[in-house]
Amino acid sequence: MTRAGRTVHGILLVLALLFGAAPAAAERLVISASQPDVRITSNFTGAELVLFGVAEGTSSGPYDVAITVRGPQETAVTWRKSHILGIWLNTDSRTFLDTPSYLVVATNRPATAIASAEILRREQIGLARNILIQRVGPDFADVVPDDSFRAAFLRIKASEGLYEEQPEGVRFLSDTAFRATFALPGRARPGRYEVSAKLFRDGAMQAQAHTTFTIQKAGFEASLAEFAERDGLLYGLAVACGALLVGFAANLLFRRD
């Protein structure tokens, strides 16, 4: 074989290794949110977000899907109360750093039936498996799931409608198409929300997709919030003057001669 022939043969061999050994078409996940922007007005009491998705590939399933929605990060403090001399007092606290203000995990069936505990922990599927960094003295750590402060934090968030786990929250419309519905409470923080969807088959993750949506103030509330952030001093003076005017008007209306 000539030198040129050996070169062509080597190129063909490399191409065969790169493309011939790979599967003809790997699974691909596509998702889309019903509302890319959620507007908060004066009568905002919450909203409903619907997420649609479809799995594309050579296989028709059966598939499992896990979807996680995370809101803007915040720092929160959980307190422990103790009964001292007949009075309940805050005696200890734990600070949670950069935690999601909103966290909902939805799956088409219980997460433990989808994949192994190791995979679920690595992919942070489920409230108990999401990393929540705490300040413990001078250190920072994600403590064990049954830590009392962590349990209290999750319980408080759940009672506010901000944290939730939906073991049957994903519904398949066909073998490859699915949808999930997420409730956004009235106290959901404005900002950018991250949506992560992961596709499983036979306990192994096949594909994942990401999208975002935004909650933002609109109308007079948005203008007032922008004014307060841009001109804090003027906003404070305006509020003080408004309070004085209201007090003066109330005095005129209700004074006794």
C-alpha positions as CSV (number, residue, x, y, z in Angstrom):
1,M,0.0,0.0,0.0
2,T,1.4,3.4,-1.0
3,R,1.9,6.2,1.6
4,A,-1.1,8.1,0.2
5,G,-3.2,5.0,0.5
6,R,-2.1,4.4,4.1
7,T,-3.0,8.0,4.9
8,V,-6.5,7.7,3.4
9,H,-7.0,4.4,5.2
10,G,-6.0,5.9,8.5
11,I,-8.4,8.8,8.1
12,L,-11.2,6.4,7.2
13,L,-10.4,4.3,10.3
14,V,-10.5,7.4,12.6
15,L,-13.8,8.5,11.1
16,A,-15.2,5.0,11.6
17,L,-14.1,5.0,15.3
18,L,-15.6,8.5,15.8
19,F,-18.9,8.0,14.1
20,G,-19.4,4.4,13.3
21,A,-19.1,3.2,16.9
22,A,-21.6,5.8,18.2
23,P,-25.3,5.1,18.2
24,A,-27.2,6.3,15.2
25,A,-29.3,8.8,17.2
26,A,-29.0,9.3,20.9
27,E,-32.0,10.4,23.0
28,R,-32.7,14.1,23.0
29,L,-35.0,16.0,25.4
30,V,-36.8,19.2,24.4
31,I,-38.9,21.3,26.9
32,S,-40.8,24.5,26.8
33,A,-42.6,26.6,29.4
34,S,-46.1,28.0,28.8
35,Q,-45.1,31.4,30.1
36,P,-41.6,32.7,29.7
37,D,-42.6,35.8,31.7
38,V,-45.0,36.0,34.7
39,R,-46.1,39.5,35.6
40,I,-46.9,40.6,39.2
41,T,-49.6,43.2,39.5
42,S,-51.5,44.6,42.5
43,N,-54.0,41.7,42.4
44,F,-51.4,39.0,41.9
45,T,-52.3,36.0,44.0
46,G,-50.3,33.4,42.2
47,A,-49.9,31.8,38.8
48,E,-49.8,28.4,37.1
49,L,-46.9,27.4,34.9
50,V,-47.2,24.4,32.5
51,L,-44.1,22.7,31.2
52,F,-44.3,20.6,28.0
53,G,-41.6,18.2,26.9
54,V,-40.9,15.5,24.3
55,A,-38.2,12.9,24.1
56,E,-36.6,12.3,20.7
57,G,-34.5,9.3,19.7
58,T,-34.4,5.8,18.5
59,S,-36.2,4.4,21.5
60,S,-39.9,4.8,22.3
61,G,-39.5,4.3,26.0
62,P,-40.7,3.5,28.5
63,Y,-39.2,6.7,29.9
64,D,-39.1,8.4,33.3
65,V,-38.8,12.1,33.7
66,A,-37.7,14.3,36.7
67,I,-38.2,18.0,36.6
68,T,-36.8,20.5,39.1
69,V,-37.7,24.2,39.3
70,R,-35.4,26.5,41.3
71,G,-36.2,30.1,42.1
72,P,-33.8,33.0,42.8
73,Q,-31.3,32.3,45.6
74,E,-31.7,33.8,49.0
75,T,-30.2,33.5,52.5
76,A,-32.6,32.3,55.2
77,V,-32.3,31.7,59.0
78,T,-34.0,28.9,60.9
79,W,-34.4,29.3,64.6
80,R,-34.7,26.8,67.4
81,K,-37.0,27.7,70.3
82,S,-36.5,26.5,73.9
83,H,-38.8,26.6,76.9
84,I,-37.0,28.6,79.5
85,L,-38.6,29.7,82.7
86,G,-42.1,29.3,81.2
87,I,-41.2,31.4,78.1
88,W,-40.4,30.2,74.6
89,L,-37.2,31.9,73.4
90,N,-35.0,31.6,70.4
91,T,-31.9,29.9,71.6
92,D,-30.1,28.6,68.5
93,S,-30.1,29.3,64.8
94,R,-28.8,28.0,61.5
95,T,-28.2,30.2,58.4
96,F,-28.9,28.7,55.0
97,L,-26.8,30.3,52.3
98,D,-27.8,30.8,48.6
99,T,-30.7,28.4,48.8
100,P,-33.5,28.4,46.2
101,S,-36.4,30.7,47.3
102,Y,-38.6,28.3,45.3
103,L,-37.9,24.6,44.9
104,V,-40.3,22.0,43.3
105,V,-39.4,18.6,42.1
106,A,-41.9,16.7,39.9
107,T,-41.6,13.1,38.6
108,N,-43.9,10.7,36.7
109,R,-43.5,8.2,39.6
110,P,-41.7,8.1,42.9
111,A,-38.1,9.0,42.5
112,T,-36.8,5.9,44.2
113,A,-38.5,3.8,41.4
114,I,-36.7,5.8,38.7
115,A,-33.0,5.4,39.5
116,S,-30.6,4.2,42.2
117,A,-30.0,6.3,45.3
118,E,-26.5,7.2,44.1
119,I,-27.8,8.6,40.8
120,L,-30.7,10.5,42.5
121,R,-28.2,12.0,45.0
122,R,-25.8,13.0,42.3
123,E,-28.5,14.6,40.1
124,Q,-30.2,16.2,43.2
125,I,-33.7,14.7,42.4
126,G,-35.9,15.2,45.4
127,L,-36.0,17.7,48.2
128,A,-34.0,15.5,50.5
129,R,-31.3,15.2,47.9
130,N,-30.9,18.9,47.0
131,I,-27.8,20.5,48.4
132,L,-28.6,23.2,51.0
133,I,-25.5,24.8,52.3
134,Q,-25.6,25.9,56.0
135,R,-23.2,28.0,58.1
136,V,-22.3,25.8,61.0
137,G,-20.1,28.0,63.2
138,P,-17.1,29.1,61.1
139,D,-17.7,26.3,58.5
140,F,-20.1,25.7,55.6
141,A,-21.6,22.3,54.9
142,D,-24.5,20.4,53.6
143,V,-25.6,18.3,56.6
144,V,-27.4,15.0,56.7
145,P,-31.0,14.9,55.5
146,D,-32.5,14.3,58.9
147,D,-30.8,17.3,60.5
148,S,-33.3,19.1,62.7
149,F,-32.6,22.6,61.3
150,R,-32.8,21.3,57.7
151,A,-36.1,19.5,58.4
152,A,-37.5,22.7,60.0
153,F,-36.4,24.8,57.0
154,L,-38.1,22.4,54.5
155,R,-41.2,22.3,56.7
156,I,-41.5,26.1,56.8
157,K,-40.9,26.4,53.0
158,A,-43.5,23.7,52.3
159,S,-46.1,25.4,54.5
160,E,-45.6,28.6,52.5
161,G,-46.1,26.7,49.2
162,L,-42.6,27.4,48.1
163,Y,-41.1,23.9,48.4
164,E,-42.9,20.8,47.1
165,E,-42.3,17.3,45.9
166,Q,-44.7,15.9,43.3
167,P,-44.1,12.1,42.9
168,E,-46.8,12.0,40.2
169,G,-46.5,15.5,38.9
170,V,-45.3,14.6,35.4
171,R,-48.0,13.1,33.1
172,F,-47.1,11.4,29.8
173,L,-49.4,12.4,27.0
174,S,-47.9,9.7,24.7
175,D,-44.9,7.4,24.8
176,T,-42.5,10.4,24.4
177,A,-44.5,13.6,25.2
178,F,-45.3,14.8,28.7
179,R,-46.4,17.8,30.7
180,A,-46.1,19.1,34.3
181,T,-47.9,21.9,36.1
182,F,-46.3,24.1,38.8
183,A,-48.1,26.4,41.1
184,L,-46.4,29.8,41.7
185,P,-47.8,31.2,45.0
186,G,-48.4,34.9,45.5
187,R,-45.3,35.2,47.7
188,A,-42.9,33.8,45.0
189,R,-39.9,36.1,44.6
190,P,-39.4,38.1,41.4
191,G,-36.4,37.0,39.4
192,R,-35.2,34.3,37.1
193,Y,-36.3,30.7,37.7
194,E,-34.3,27.7,36.4
195,V,-36.0,24.6,35.1
196,S,-34.1,21.4,34.7
197,A,-35.6,18.2,33.1
198,K,-33.9,14.8,33.1
199,L,-34.8,11.8,31.0
200,F,-34.3,8.3,32.4
201,R,-34.7,4.8,30.9
202,D,-34.0,1.6,32.9
203,G,-32.5,3.6,35.7
204,A,-29.9,5.4,33.6
205,M,-30.1,9.1,32.6
206,Q,-30.4,9.4,28.8
207,A,-30.7,13.2,28.3
208,Q,-31.4,16.5,30.0
209,A,-32.7,19.9,29.0
210,H,-32.9,23.3,30.6
211,T,-35.0,26.4,30.3
212,T,-35.9,29.5,32.3
213,F,-38.8,31.8,33.0
214,T,-39.0,35.1,34.8
215,I,-41.3,36.6,37.4
216,Q,-41.3,40.4,37.4
217,K,-43.3,43.2,38.7
218,A,-45.5,45.2,36.3
219,G,-47.6,48.4,36.3
220,F,-47.5,50.9,39.1
221,E,-45.9,48.4,41.5
222,A,-42.9,48.0,39.2
223,S,-42.5,51.8,38.8
224,L,-42.7,52.3,42.5
225,A,-40.2,49.6,43.2
226,E,-37.8,51.0,40.6
227,F,-38.2,54.5,42.1
228,A,-37.4,53.1,45.6
229,E,-34.3,51.4,44.4
230,R,-33.1,54.2,42.2
231,D,-33.8,57.2,44.5
232,G,-33.9,55.7,48.0
233,L,-33.7,59.1,49.8
234,L,-36.5,60.7,47.8
235,Y,-38.6,57.7,48.2
236,G,-38.1,57.8,52.0
237,L,-39.0,61.5,52.1
238,A,-42.1,61.0,49.9
239,V,-43.3,58.2,52.3
240,A,-42.7,60.4,55.3
241,C,-44.6,63.3,53.8
242,G,-47.4,61.1,52.8
243,A,-47.7,59.8,56.3
244,L,-47.8,63.3,57.7
245,L,-50.5,64.4,55.2
246,V,-52.6,61.3,56.1
247,G,-52.3,62.1,59.8
248,F,-53.2,65.7,59.3
249,A,-56.2,64.8,57.2
250,A,-57.4,62.3,59.8
251,N,-57.0,64.9,62.5
252,L,-59.2,67.3,60.6
253,L,-61.9,64.7,59.9
254,F,-62.1,63.1,63.4
255,R,-61.2,65.9,65.8
256,R,-63.7,66.9,68.4
257,D,-64.6,70.6,68.8
